[in-house]
Amino acid sequence: MELKEHPLFVTSVFVTYLNNINNEIIIESAEKVEKTIRGNLRSNSGGYQSIPINGDNFDNYEILKLFQNYIVPAAKKIGNSWGIPNDLNRFIYWYNINRKNNYNKTHSHPNSYISGVYYAKVPKNSGNIVFERSQNEADRIHFITEQLVNQKIEVNNTRINTEHWFVPEENLLLLFPGHLMHYVNTNETEDYDDRRISISFNFF
């Protein structure tokens, strides 16, 4: 008997690493913005989240290069694969600075086709980004993962996982559907003065 799998509803996170970005310039820009512009309070508990910057008004050349050469082409490729009739030329981005004990609550990015994050500075144990299966679906399949956990079997199968996480690394770029719920674990770095610095973005 030949048993074929036919995927019904696919939700993916797209992953790549960038090697030609000067993270020091991005770090300096993020720290300058933090010192001069009052931040937003959105999903962040502690830490700094800058106000959104329009994609037509890059605050430095390195950010311009990051978007023009990498993020915009990647978003358009993803959008084309989804059949989105939108050229995805409209986007915003913002800086995130998370220090020890800071975290981000569960949230999504409403009205965004594609969202994402690029990591410029990542101390050890500074908090994983965790993606969640939709709550009503997670509730219905919870009995499967509960049985595996009770039998001390590690649950690591994207077909039944209720959560999936990525460990941040410098130069890591993640893109994902804006509706996908996610949160960021607490920054538990040993150095109280150290911080994780990233850039998040939304395409409309």
C-alpha positions in Angstrom: 0.0 0.0 0.0 1.3 3.4 -1.0 0.4 6.1 1.5 0.9 9.6 0.3 0.9 12.7 2.6 -1.1 15.6 1.3 -0.4 18.7 3.4 -3.6 20.7 4.0 -2.7 23.9 5.9 1.0 24.8 5.9 2.5 27.5 8.1 6.2 28.0 7.7 9.0 30.2 9.2 11.7 31.0 6.6 15.3 30.9 7.9 18.6 32.2 6.5 21.9 33.7 7.7 23.4 36.9 6.4 27.2 37.3 6.2 27.6 40.8 4.6 26.0 43.0 7.1 28.0 45.3 9.5 26.2 44.6 12.7 28.3 47.2 14.6 26.6 50.0 12.6 23.2 48.5 13.4 24.1 48.2 17.1 25.3 51.8 17.2 22.1 53.0 15.5 19.9 51.1 17.9 21.6 52.5 20.9 21.5 56.0 19.5 17.8 55.7 18.8 17.2 54.4 22.4 19.0 57.4 23.9 17.2 60.0 21.8 13.7 58.7 21.1 11.1 57.5 23.5 10.1 53.9 22.8 6.9 52.0 22.3 5.3 49.6 24.8 3.8 46.8 22.8 4.6 43.2 23.5 7.8 44.0 25.3 8.0 43.6 29.1 11.0 45.8 29.9 13.6 46.5 27.3 13.3 49.0 24.5 11.2 48.9 21.3 11.6 51.9 19.1 8.7 53.6 17.3 8.2 52.2 13.8 10.4 53.6 11.0 8.9 53.8 7.6 10.6 51.8 4.8 11.0 54.9 2.8 13.1 56.6 5.5 16.0 54.4 6.5 18.0 55.8 9.3 21.4 54.5 8.0 23.0 52.9 4.9 23.5 49.5 6.6 19.8 49.2 7.2 19.1 50.3 3.6 21.5 47.5 2.4 19.9 44.9 4.8 16.4 45.6 3.4 17.2 46.2 -0.3 19.6 43.3 -0.8 18.1 40.7 1.5 14.8 41.3 3.4 12.7 42.9 0.6 13.7 40.2 -2.0 13.0 37.4 0.5 9.6 38.9 1.4 8.6 39.2 -2.2 9.7 35.7 -3.0 7.5 34.4 -0.1 4.6 36.6 -1.1 4.8 35.3 -4.7 4.8 31.7 -3.4 1.6 32.5 -1.5 -0.1 34.1 -4.5 -0.4 37.5 -2.7 -1.4 40.1 -5.3 0.6 42.8 -3.5 4.1 44.0 -4.5 5.0 44.3 -0.8 6.7 47.6 -1.2 5.2 49.0 2.0 6.9 48.1 5.2 8.0 49.4 8.6 10.8 48.3 10.9 11.9 49.0 14.5 14.7 48.3 16.9 14.5 45.9 19.9 16.9 46.0 22.8 16.3 43.4 25.5 18.4 43.3 28.6 18.5 40.8 31.4 15.0 39.8 32.7 13.3 41.4 29.6 10.9 39.3 27.5 8.1 39.7 25.0 4.5 38.5 25.6 2.5 36.4 23.2 1.4 38.5 20.2 1.0 38.6 16.5 1.5 41.4 13.9 -2.0 42.3 12.8 -2.7 43.3 9.2 0.8 42.3 8.1 1.4 39.9 5.2 4.9 39.0 6.3 6.8 39.8 9.5 10.3 39.0 10.7 13.3 39.7 12.8 17.1 40.1 12.1 19.5 39.5 15.0 22.5 41.9 15.2 23.7 41.1 18.7 22.9 38.0 20.7 24.4 37.2 24.1 24.2 33.6 25.3 20.8 32.6 26.9 19.2 35.9 25.9 15.8 34.3 25.0 14.4 32.0 22.3 11.7 33.2 20.0 8.7 30.7 20.3 6.0 30.2 17.7 2.6 28.8 18.7 0.0 26.7 17.0 -3.4 28.5 16.9 -5.0 28.0 20.3 -8.2 26.2 19.2 -6.1 23.7 17.3 -3.6 23.3 20.1 -6.5 22.6 22.5 -7.8 19.8 20.2 -4.4 18.0 19.8 -3.2 18.5 23.3 -4.1 14.9 24.3 -1.5 13.7 21.9 1.4 15.7 23.3 0.1 15.1 26.8 0.4 11.3 26.3 3.9 11.6 24.9 5.0 13.9 27.8 3.5 11.4 30.3 5.6 8.7 28.7 8.7 10.9 28.9 8.9 11.0 25.1 10.3 14.3 23.7 7.7 16.0 21.5 9.6 17.3 18.4 7.4 16.7 15.4 6.0 19.7 13.5 2.8 17.8 12.7 1.8 17.6 16.4 3.9 20.3 18.1 1.9 23.0 19.8 5.1 25.2 19.9 8.3 25.5 18.0 11.2 27.7 18.9 14.4 29.1 17.4 17.6 30.0 19.4 18.6 33.5 18.3 22.1 33.8 16.7 23.9 36.8 15.3 23.2 37.2 11.5 20.0 35.1 11.8 17.1 36.3 9.7 13.6 34.9 10.2 10.5 35.7 8.2 7.0 34.4 9.0 3.3 35.1 8.5 2.2 38.2 10.4 -0.8 36.3 11.9 1.5 33.7 13.5 1.4 34.0 17.3 4.8 34.1 19.0 6.6 35.3 22.1 10.2 35.7 23.3 11.5 34.0 26.4 13.1 35.9 29.3 16.7 37.1 28.7 18.7 35.2 31.2 22.2 36.3 30.2 24.7 36.4 33.1 25.9 39.9 32.4 23.2 42.3 33.6 24.5 45.1 31.3 24.5 42.9 28.2 21.6 43.0 25.7 20.2 41.4 22.7 19.7 43.8 19.8 17.4 43.0 16.8 15.4 44.6 14.0 11.8 43.6 13.5 9.6 44.4 10.5 6.2 44.2 8.9 5.2 44.1 5.3 1.8 45.4 4.3 
